Amino acid sequence: MDPRVLCFALVLIFSSTTSVNAFNITRILEQYPEFSTFNALLNTTKLAAEINHRQTITVLAVDNGAAGGISGKPSDLVKSILSAHVILDYYDVQKLKKLSKQSSILTTLFQTTGNATHQQGFVNVTKMSNGDILFGSATKGAELNSKLMQVVTTRPYNISVLQVSSIIEAPGLDLAPPSPPKAKAPTSAPPPKSSSPAEAPAPSDDEGVEADAPIEAPTPADADAPVADAPASSPPVAEDVADQADAPEPNQSGASQVGYSSGVAAVMGLVAWIW
């Protein structure tokens, strides 16, 4: 066989296989105006491109009313929420009803991100006795809050788009604003401050006990003894003091001599007057 003919045949086979398996979630949802908000969120979060790269997938879509509840959330949070609505396998209504167990756990695209914790990357599918099929997060304590409504489109066994009643709420993704818990932290801060003054008296009592220690301690008195010994051992200072103490004594003897001379002069004067 001519090599050129063989290459052309291989190209045709590859292109035909690609065209059969390829799908575009954006174009699929564009046909349904009731999913325009959901479709827009898939594109803004770039989830649409990730979905289109998959070979087999199921998308749990919500209408504009349900999608509007998360449209104002941060882009990263919206992407995490919506990626939990993308199941990594093909499921149509018939396949869901044929599940062997009443409740089954299915893997979602969110599990592949590495950000899922506590089973957030899995969806719980439960068949009810009345025939309803409910969806909910596989996280412990999560509710089956979303109900299968209808089939949007299917391409066995590549893509299935199913409408569910509401956004699947995965605990821990915090669909509600997390600000209230943060606001409680400052409220709890004042009690420690009020307790710290209450503890202040205890240190004051302890300080009172410590104040007794200097009184009872004879060490300071002993420490003063060497200081007292220093002046006693320094004779020059003692001699100076003695000299200063003796200095007034000559002054006193001089005064007595002056008084004695005055008395003698007075007596001699009296004798001379008599004579």
Backbone torsions as a table, in degrees:
resi	resn	phi	psi	omega
1	MET	NA	141.9	179.0
2	ASP	-62.9	128.6	-179.9
3	PRO	-56.9	-33.6	-179.5
4	ARG	-66.9	-37.8	177.8
5	VAL	-66.2	-39.4	179.4
6	LEU	-63.6	-44.2	179.0
7	CYS	-63.0	-41.4	179.9
8	PHE	-63.7	-38.6	179.2
9	ALA	-65.4	-40.9	179.1
10	LEU	-64.2	-39.1	178.4
11	VAL	-63.9	-41.0	179.1
12	LEU	-64.0	-42.6	-179.9
13	ILE	-63.5	-44.8	-178.7
14	PHE	-64.5	-44.5	-178.3
15	SER	-66.2	-38.0	179.2
16	SER	-67.8	-38.8	178.1
17	THR	-65.2	-41.8	180.0
18	THR	-65.0	-41.7	-178.7
19	SER	-67.1	-32.3	179.1
20	VAL	-71.1	-43.2	-175.2
21	ASN	-81.9	-24.7	-174.4
22	ALA	-73.3	145.0	174.9
23	PHE	-149.7	161.4	-179.7
24	ASN	-131.7	108.4	-175.5
25	ILE	-64.0	-31.5	179.9
26	THR	-64.9	-45.2	-179.7
27	ARG	-68.9	-33.4	178.5
28	ILE	-63.8	-47.8	-176.5
29	LEU	-75.0	-22.0	178.1
30	GLU	-61.9	-21.3	179.8
31	GLN	-76.9	-8.3	-175.9
32	TYR	-127.2	99.6	-177.2
33	PRO	-59.9	-26.6	-179.0
34	GLU	-67.7	-11.6	178.2
35	PHE	-111.3	19.3	-175.7
36	SER	-64.1	-38.5	178.9
37	THR	-67.0	-44.9	178.0
38	PHE	-60.7	-42.6	179.8
39	ASN	-63.6	-41.2	179.4
40	ALA	-64.9	-39.1	178.9
41	LEU	-66.4	-36.3	177.0
42	LEU	-62.7	-35.2	-178.9
43	ASN	-79.2	-42.0	-178.9
44	THR	-66.9	-30.4	177.8
45	THR	-90.0	-1.3	-179.9
46	LYS	65.1	18.9	174.7
47	LEU	-72.3	-28.3	-179.7
48	ALA	-58.9	-42.0	179.4
49	ALA	-64.4	-39.8	179.0
50	GLU	-66.7	-37.8	178.1
51	ILE	-65.4	-41.4	-177.6
52	ASN	-67.1	-21.0	179.2
53	HIS	-84.2	-6.5	-180.0
54	ARG	-86.8	151.4	179.0
55	GLN	-92.1	-34.2	-178.1
56	THR	-137.1	123.8	-172.6
57	ILE	-161.0	155.7	175.1
58	THR	-129.8	129.6	-179.2
59	VAL	-111.1	125.0	175.9
60	LEU	-95.6	100.2	-174.1
61	ALA	-94.8	151.1	175.5
62	VAL	-122.6	153.1	-178.2
63	ASP	-75.7	179.2	-174.8
64	ASN	-61.1	-36.3	-179.7
65	GLY	-63.7	-43.2	-179.9
66	ALA	-74.3	-37.7	-178.4
67	ALA	-71.2	-24.7	-179.2
68	GLY	-64.2	-22.6	-179.3
69	GLY	-68.3	-20.6	-179.0
70	ILE	-115.7	-0.2	-175.2
71	SER	-65.3	-24.7	179.9
72	GLY	-91.6	2.3	-179.2
73	LYS	-77.8	162.5	174.6
74	PRO	-57.2	147.2	-174.7
75	SER	-58.4	-41.0	-179.6
76	ASP	-64.4	-38.5	179.2
77	LEU	-68.9	-42.0	177.9
78	VAL	-61.1	-40.6	179.3
79	LYS	-63.7	-41.2	178.7
80	SER	-64.4	-41.5	-179.1
81	ILE	-65.1	-48.0	-176.4
82	LEU	-71.2	-31.3	179.0
83	SER	-66.8	-19.6	174.5
84	ALA	-80.4	-0.6	176.1
85	HIS	-104.5	9.1	179.9
86	VAL	-115.3	108.1	-177.0
87	ILE	-90.3	134.2	-175.0
88	LEU	-84.9	52.9	175.3
89	ASP	-171.0	168.2	-179.8
90	TYR	-93.5	124.4	177.0
91	TYR	-138.4	120.9	168.4
92	ASP	-108.7	-176.4	-175.5
93	VAL	-63.2	-41.7	-179.4
94	GLN	-61.1	-42.9	-179.1
95	LYS	-68.4	-36.3	178.1
96	LEU	-65.1	-40.6	-179.6
97	LYS	-70.2	-21.7	-179.1
98	LYS	-92.7	5.7	177.4
99	LEU	-58.9	135.3	-173.5
100	SER	-66.1	-31.1	-177.6
101	LYS	-104.5	155.9	176.2
102	GLN	-63.9	-39.0	176.8
103	SER	-122.2	133.1	179.6
104	SER	-130.3	150.2	179.0
105	ILE	-107.3	122.5	-177.8
106	LEU	-115.3	143.9	-178.3
107	THR	-84.6	138.1	-180.0
108	THR	-113.4	171.7	179.4
109	LEU	-65.0	-27.1	-179.8
110	PHE	-63.3	-29.2	-179.9
111	GLN	-65.5	-28.1	-177.4
112	THR	-79.6	-10.8	-177.0
113	THR	-78.5	-21.3	-175.8
114	GLY	83.2	-0.2	179.9
115	ASN	-96.4	-8.2	-177.3
116	ALA	-79.5	137.7	176.5
117	THR	-133.7	154.5	175.6
118	HIS	53.8	47.0	176.0
119	GLN	67.1	19.2	178.4
120	GLN	-65.5	-23.2	-178.3
121	GLY	-86.4	11.6	-179.6
122	PHE	-126.8	152.1	179.6
123	VAL	-117.1	136.8	176.6
124	ASN	-94.4	122.3	177.0
125	VAL	-111.4	123.3	-176.0
126	THR	-127.0	132.1	176.2
127	LYS	-93.2	121.6	-179.3
128	MET	-87.2	161.1	-178.0
129	SER	-66.0	-25.8	179.5
130	ASN	-85.2	3.0	178.1
131	GLY	97.7	-10.2	178.1
132	ASP	-69.9	150.5	174.9
133	ILE	-117.6	120.8	-176.4
134	LEU	-111.2	148.2	177.8
135	PHE	-121.2	148.6	175.8
136	GLY	-164.8	165.4	177.5
137	SER	-66.8	146.0	177.9
138	ALA	-79.6	-1.9	177.9
139	THR	-62.9	141.5	-178.9
140	LYS	-59.7	130.8	179.1
141	GLY	89.6	-6.6	-179.5
142	ALA	-74.8	149.9	-179.1
143	GLU	-94.6	154.9	172.4
144	LEU	-85.1	81.8	-168.5
145	ASN	-97.5	-0.7	-176.3
146	SER	-125.5	133.4	-175.4
147	LYS	-113.2	140.3	175.8
148	LEU	-67.5	125.1	-177.0
149	MET	-100.7	-53.5	-177.1
150	GLN	-165.4	168.5	174.5
151	VAL	-89.3	128.7	177.3
152	VAL	-86.9	-54.9	176.5
153	THR	-160.8	153.9	176.4
154	THR	-141.2	145.0	171.9
155	ARG	-135.0	87.8	-176.6
156	PRO	-61.2	136.6	-8.4
157	TYR	-114.6	52.1	-176.4
158	ASN	-105.6	-56.6	-177.4
159	ILE	-139.9	141.2	175.4
160	SER	-133.4	128.4	177.7
161	VAL	-114.4	116.9	-178.4
162	LEU	-117.5	138.7	176.5
163	GLN	-89.4	131.9	174.4
164	VAL	-117.2	159.5	-170.1
165	SER	-71.3	-32.8	-174.6
166	SER	-153.1	167.7	177.4
167	ILE	-63.9	133.9	177.0
168	ILE	-76.4	117.9	-175.6
169	GLU	-91.7	115.8	177.4
170	ALA	-99.3	114.7	178.7
171	PRO	-55.4	136.8	-178.9
172	GLY	102.9	-23.1	176.0
173	LEU	-81.0	-12.3	172.7
174	ASP	57.1	73.5	174.4
175	LEU	-67.8	-30.1	176.1
176	ALA	-84.2	153.4	179.5
177	PRO	-61.8	134.6	-179.0
178	PRO	-82.1	4.6	-175.4
179	SER	-64.9	-37.8	179.8
180	PRO	-55.7	-44.3	177.7
181	PRO	-60.4	-35.3	-179.9
182	LYS	-69.8	-31.5	-179.7
183	ALA	-68.6	-24.4	-179.7
184	LYS	-74.3	-23.3	-178.4
185	ALA	-62.7	-45.9	176.6
186	PRO	-63.5	-30.6	-179.9
187	THR	-65.7	-35.4	-179.8
188	SER	-79.7	-13.6	-178.9
189	ALA	-67.3	-40.0	-179.2
190	PRO	-58.0	-39.7	-179.8
191	PRO	-53.0	-43.1	176.3
192	PRO	-59.9	-35.0	179.7
193	LYS	-67.2	-39.4	-179.8
194	SER	-70.5	-29.1	179.6
195	SER	-74.6	-28.1	-179.3
196	SER	-66.0	-39.6	174.3
197	PRO	-65.2	-32.8	179.5
198	ALA	-64.0	-29.8	179.4
199	GLU	-79.9	-13.7	-177.3
200	ALA	-60.9	-40.1	179.3
201	PRO	-58.5	-34.5	-179.0
202	ALA	-60.4	-46.8	175.2
203	PRO	-60.4	-33.5	-179.0
204	SER	-66.1	-36.3	176.7
205	ASP	-65.0	-40.2	-180.0
206	ASP	-65.0	-36.0	-179.9
207	GLU	-67.1	-32.0	176.4
208	GLY	-63.0	-38.6	178.3
209	VAL	-66.8	-39.2	179.5
210	GLU	-68.0	-27.8	179.5
211	ALA	-67.3	-28.2	178.2
212	ASP	-69.1	-27.4	-175.6
213	ALA	-59.9	-44.6	178.1
214	PRO	-62.6	-31.3	-179.2
215	ILE	-70.6	-42.4	-176.5
216	GLU	-76.9	-23.0	-173.5
217	ALA	-75.5	118.5	176.8
218	PRO	-77.8	-5.3	-175.3
219	THR	-58.8	-42.9	178.4
220	PRO	-60.8	-37.2	178.9
221	ALA	-64.3	-41.2	178.2
222	ASP	-64.1	-34.6	-179.0
223	ALA	-68.2	-28.5	179.7
224	ASP	-73.9	-24.3	-177.4
225	ALA	-57.4	-47.9	178.0
226	PRO	-59.7	-35.4	179.3
227	VAL	-65.5	-39.4	178.9
228	ALA	-67.7	-31.6	179.9
229	ASP	-68.9	-29.5	-175.4
230	ALA	-61.7	-47.1	178.2
231	PRO	-65.2	-35.9	-179.5
232	ALA	-65.5	-32.7	-176.6
233	SER	-85.4	-2.1	-179.1
234	SER	-105.3	92.2	-177.8
235	PRO	-61.7	-32.4	-179.5
236	PRO	-57.1	-41.0	-179.5
237	VAL	-66.0	-41.0	-179.5
238	ALA	-64.0	-40.1	-179.3
239	GLU	-66.5	-39.2	179.0
240	ASP	-62.3	-39.7	179.5
241	VAL	-65.8	-41.5	179.5
242	ALA	-63.6	-40.4	179.3
243	ASP	-63.3	-41.3	179.7
244	GLN	-66.9	-31.4	178.9
245	ALA	-73.1	-32.8	-179.0
246	ASP	-78.7	-20.2	-175.2
247	ALA	-59.3	-41.3	-178.9
248	PRO	-65.9	-26.0	-175.3
249	GLU	-62.5	-43.5	176.2
250	PRO	-59.8	-37.2	179.7
251	ASN	-62.3	-39.8	-179.9
252	GLN	-67.9	-41.2	179.2
253	SER	-65.6	-36.3	177.5
254	GLY	-62.4	-40.2	-179.6
255	ALA	-65.4	-37.8	179.7
256	SER	-67.9	-36.1	178.9
257	GLN	-66.3	-39.4	178.2
258	VAL	-63.1	-40.8	178.7
259	GLY	-64.4	-39.3	-179.6
260	TYR	-65.8	-42.9	179.7
261	SER	-63.6	-40.4	179.1
262	SER	-63.4	-38.6	179.3
263	GLY	-64.8	-42.2	-179.8
264	VAL	-63.6	-42.5	-179.4
265	ALA	-63.5	-39.4	179.8
266	ALA	-64.8	-40.6	-179.4
267	VAL	-65.3	-45.0	-179.0
268	MET	-63.8	-36.2	178.4
269	GLY	-65.8	-38.9	-179.7
270	LEU	-66.0	-41.7	-179.4
271	VAL	-64.4	-42.7	-179.8
272	ALA	-63.9	-34.9	-178.7
273	TRP	-70.6	-37.0	-179.8
274	ILE	-67.0	-45.3	-179.7
275	TRP	-69.8	NA	NA
